[in-house]
Amino acid sequence: MANIANQVAVVIGAGMGGLAAAGALSDFFGRVIVLDRDKLPSEGVPRSGVPQGAHTHGLLVGGLRALQTLFPGIDDDFLEAGAVTIDAARDVRVERPGFDPFPARTLGIPFYCLSRPAIEFSVRKRVEMLGNVELRDDCRAEELVPTADGRAVRGVRYSATGGDTGTLTADLVIDASGRGVPTLDFLNATGRPAPLETVIGMSMNYVTAHFAVPRDAPDDWKGVYLLPKAPDTSRGSLLLPIEHSRWTVTIFAGHDDRPPNDDVGFLAFARDLRVPTVANALISARRVTPFSRFRFPGSSWRHFENVADFPGGLLPLGDAECRFNPVFGQGMSVAAQEAVLLRRLLERAQGDLTGLAVPYFSELPAMLDAPWATAGLDLAYPQTQGERPPDFERQMRFGAALMALAARDADVHALVLEVTHLIKPRRVYREPALQERVRAVMAEMAAPAAN
Ligand SMILES: Cc1cc2nc3c(=O)[nH]c(=O)nc-3n(C[C@H](O)[C@H](O)[C@H](O)COP(=O)(O)OP(=O)(O)OC[C@H]3O[C@@H](n4cnc5c(N)ncnc54)[C@H](O)[C@@H]3O)c2cc1C
């Protein structure tokens, strides 16, 4: 494997994207420096730089596999941190409109359930073990520094708590800062336009708390995922088992609907859902953390690929590039998959970094296709801002029929799960025999309306 022995890569952000990127870069660069503005805790606990960390985070199987590629054996670390392994299709009681619950099946798709801080901490410990990676916490990236001709990034100006400031010279900078402010500021400062952004304007309000799993916990499920019936309601809930015999329980609602963050209101909200499975389970459960609230502004995809003369030596990754409604649990997995893409491109580049951005940006759309399509389900709400594809209604009917078929047929169920977990691309749905079967179900579903 090529080792750019004298070169330095700087990663802005030690969140999920930045850590995964550091894992990818360490095989190639002589030195990798990861900056984070936070004081990074010495255990897996929430921190201010990742305010979403207190909320339920599902790691999709595609994301787990990406992390396994970057950090072989990471699943053992998750288990050591207390991860609860469940079968994604059997142990999560999925309550989706028309199927309360959706048929449970053993499909052999293992799902590791762990809190977000524990996931991140496990990955961070792996990164700390990489000899050529240096993690600098309490150190904020203030701005990207241009080359003399402004065509590329040549470093990062930082300020550390305690007053230390300076500039790190870098051959490649990865912006994994979540919001992508360093990249946006740099584009602005060097006279480049901001990237066009595709937005699915559905804000999402989350309230989460952890509960000790009660002795009388149901034994017919280990997790619950109640999906709202769009467009009538955007209310739903998610319960997953995590380390220390806890449940992480989230209630959520979209647009201006704000779930309550007190015991009585939380339980009442859960009881009023289409199916009160979570409310019933919580009756004898003791809450062990405060309620946390988060307002997510909406899914957005920044099209950096269309910025003319995008600066060399810089790549945005993770939420800085594309963020998704968290209800679908995709962001960490996409960030990890982007890091695997970066690794593959570095392998191919054989030490020549000049042409890295072109293949990176041109391969991203295929990678983002499935998660972005899932985020697009929010367009079913009339209040959601964003452009509907011309065949949106048909896509929704296709999706509903595909789900109906998956409920009847274990192979289709497995295929849908593989796409949902970002293991397979959405194009598998174009297979002619499957298309024909889905169309038949669509006709069946339309039949009563025709009478
Ligand atoms: C409520 C909620 C629930 C979610 N649930 C899920 C889920 O179930 N499954 C899932 O996969 N994803 C989920 N996500 C999405 C997931 O949290 C993100 O997609 C993921 O963390 C993105 O990784 P990132 O590295 O881009 O950003 P982050 O993980 O947010 O990390 C950004 C890092 O950059 C640091 N930073 C920022 N600016 C600077 C600077 N100037 N200098 C130095 N450091 C800086 C921050 O301190 C932070 O450590 C959820 C998101 C939300 C909001």
The ligand as an SDF file (V2000), in Angstrom:
LIG
                    3D

 53 58  0  0  0  0  0  0  0  0999 V2000
  -30.8440   13.6780   17.0820 C   0  0  0  0  0  0  0  0  0  0  0  0
  -29.9560   12.9010   16.1420 C   0  0  0  0  0  0  0  0  0  0  0  0
  -29.9980   11.5270   16.1090 C   0  0  0  0  0  0  0  0  0  0  0  0
  -29.2080   10.8190   15.2170 C   0  0  0  0  0  0  0  0  0  0  0  0
  -29.3250    9.4620   15.1360 N   0  0  0  0  0  0  0  0  0  0  0  0
  -28.5370    8.7830   14.2670 C   0  0  0  0  0  0  0  0  0  0  0  0
  -28.6380    7.3710   14.1630 C   0  0  0  0  0  0  0  0  0  0  0  0
  -29.5070    6.7310   14.7550 O   0  0  0  0  0  0  0  0  0  0  0  0
  -27.7640    6.7240   13.3260 N   0  0  0  0  0  0  0  0  0  0  0  0
  -26.8330    7.4200   12.5900 C   0  0  0  0  0  0  0  0  0  0  0  0
  -26.0650    6.7880   11.8610 O   0  0  0  0  0  0  0  0  0  0  0  0
  -26.7420    8.7540   12.6490 N   0  0  0  0  0  0  0  0  0  0  0  0
  -27.5640    9.4480   13.4610 C   0  0  0  0  0  0  0  0  0  0  0  0
  -27.4700   10.8010   13.5190 N   0  0  0  0  0  0  0  0  0  0  0  0
  -26.5170   11.4850   12.6290 C   0  0  0  0  0  0  0  0  0  0  0  0
  -25.0800   11.4450   13.1580 C   0  0  0  0  0  0  0  0  0  0  0  0
  -25.0310   11.9640   14.4650 O   0  0  0  0  0  0  0  0  0  0  0  0
  -24.1730   12.2480   12.2290 C   0  0  0  0  0  0  0  0  0  0  0  0
  -24.5190   12.0120   10.8900 O   0  0  0  0  0  0  0  0  0  0  0  0
  -22.7110   11.8900   12.4130 C   0  0  0  0  0  0  0  0  0  0  0  0
  -22.2780   12.1250   13.6960 O   0  0  0  0  0  0  0  0  0  0  0  0
  -21.8730   12.6970   11.4150 C   0  0  0  0  0  0  0  0  0  0  0  0
  -20.5190   12.6180   11.7230 O   0  0  0  0  0  0  0  0  0  0  0  0
  -19.5820   13.8960   11.4870 P   0  0  0  0  0  0  0  0  0  0  0  0
  -18.2110   13.4600   11.7950 O   0  0  0  0  0  0  0  0  0  0  0  0
  -19.8670   14.4970   10.1710 O   0  0  0  0  0  0  0  0  0  0  0  0
  -20.0720   14.9640   12.5660 O   0  0  0  0  0  0  0  0  0  0  0  0
  -20.0350   14.8310   14.1490 P   0  0  0  0  0  0  0  0  0  0  0  0
  -20.0230   13.4060   14.5500 O   0  0  0  0  0  0  0  0  0  0  0  0
  -21.1290   15.7110   14.6420 O   0  0  0  0  0  0  0  0  0  0  0  0
  -18.6350   15.4180   14.5740 O   0  0  0  0  0  0  0  0  0  0  0  0
  -18.2200   16.7450   14.3090 C   0  0  0  0  0  0  0  0  0  0  0  0
  -17.0080   17.0230   15.1900 C   0  0  0  0  0  0  0  0  0  0  0  0
  -16.3510   18.1990   14.7400 O   0  0  0  0  0  0  0  0  0  0  0  0
  -15.9380   18.9520   15.8720 C   0  0  0  0  0  0  0  0  0  0  0  0
  -15.7580   20.3330   15.3830 N   0  0  0  0  0  0  0  0  0  0  0  0
  -16.7070   21.1330   14.8480 C   0  0  0  0  0  0  0  0  0  0  0  0
  -16.1530   22.2900   14.4450 N   0  0  0  0  0  0  0  0  0  0  0  0
  -14.8310   22.2150   14.7380 C   0  0  0  0  0  0  0  0  0  0  0  0
  -13.7200   23.1050   14.5630 C   0  0  0  0  0  0  0  0  0  0  0  0
  -13.8560   24.3090   13.9920 N   0  0  0  0  0  0  0  0  0  0  0  0
  -12.5070   22.7080   14.9890 N   0  0  0  0  0  0  0  0  0  0  0  0
  -12.3470   21.4930   15.5790 C   0  0  0  0  0  0  0  0  0  0  0  0
  -13.3540   20.6180   15.7670 N   0  0  0  0  0  0  0  0  0  0  0  0
  -14.5810   20.9800   15.3490 C   0  0  0  0  0  0  0  0  0  0  0  0
  -17.0540   18.7230   16.8820 C   0  0  0  0  0  0  0  0  0  0  0  0
  -16.6260   18.9980   18.2060 O   0  0  0  0  0  0  0  0  0  0  0  0
  -17.3660   17.2450   16.6600 C   0  0  0  0  0  0  0  0  0  0  0  0
  -16.5370   16.4320   17.4500 O   0  0  0  0  0  0  0  0  0  0  0  0
  -28.2970   11.5220   14.3700 C   0  0  0  0  0  0  0  0  0  0  0  0
  -28.2400   12.9180   14.4020 C   0  0  0  0  0  0  0  0  0  0  0  0
  -29.0850   13.5990   15.2570 C   0  0  0  0  0  0  0  0  0  0  0  0
  -29.0470   15.1140   15.2230 C   0  0  0  0  0  0  0  0  0  0  0  0
  1  2  1  0
  2  3  1  0
  2 52  2  0
  3  4  2  0
  4  5  1  0
  4 50  1  0
  5  6  2  0
  6  7  1  0
  6 13  1  0
  7  8  2  0
  7  9  1  0
  9 10  1  0
 10 11  2  0
 10 12  1  0
 12 13  2  0
 13 14  1  0
 14 15  1  0
 14 50  1  0
 15 16  1  0
 16 17  1  0
 16 18  1  0
 18 19  1  0
 18 20  1  0
 20 21  1  0
 20 22  1  0
 22 23  1  0
 23 24  1  0
 24 25  2  0
 24 26  1  0
 24 27  1  0
 27 28  1  0
 28 29  2  0
 28 30  1  0
 28 31  1  0
 31 32  1  0
 32 33  1  0
 33 34  1  0
 33 48  1  0
 34 35  1  0
 35 36  1  0
 35 46  1  0
 36 37  1  0
 36 45  1  0
 37 38  2  0
 38 39  1  0
 39 40  1  0
 39 45  2  0
 40 41  1  0
 40 42  2  0
 42 43  1  0
 43 44  2  0
 44 45  1  0
 46 47  1  0
 46 48  1  0
 48 49  1  0
 50 51  2  0
 51 52  1  0
 52 53  1  0
M  END
$$$$
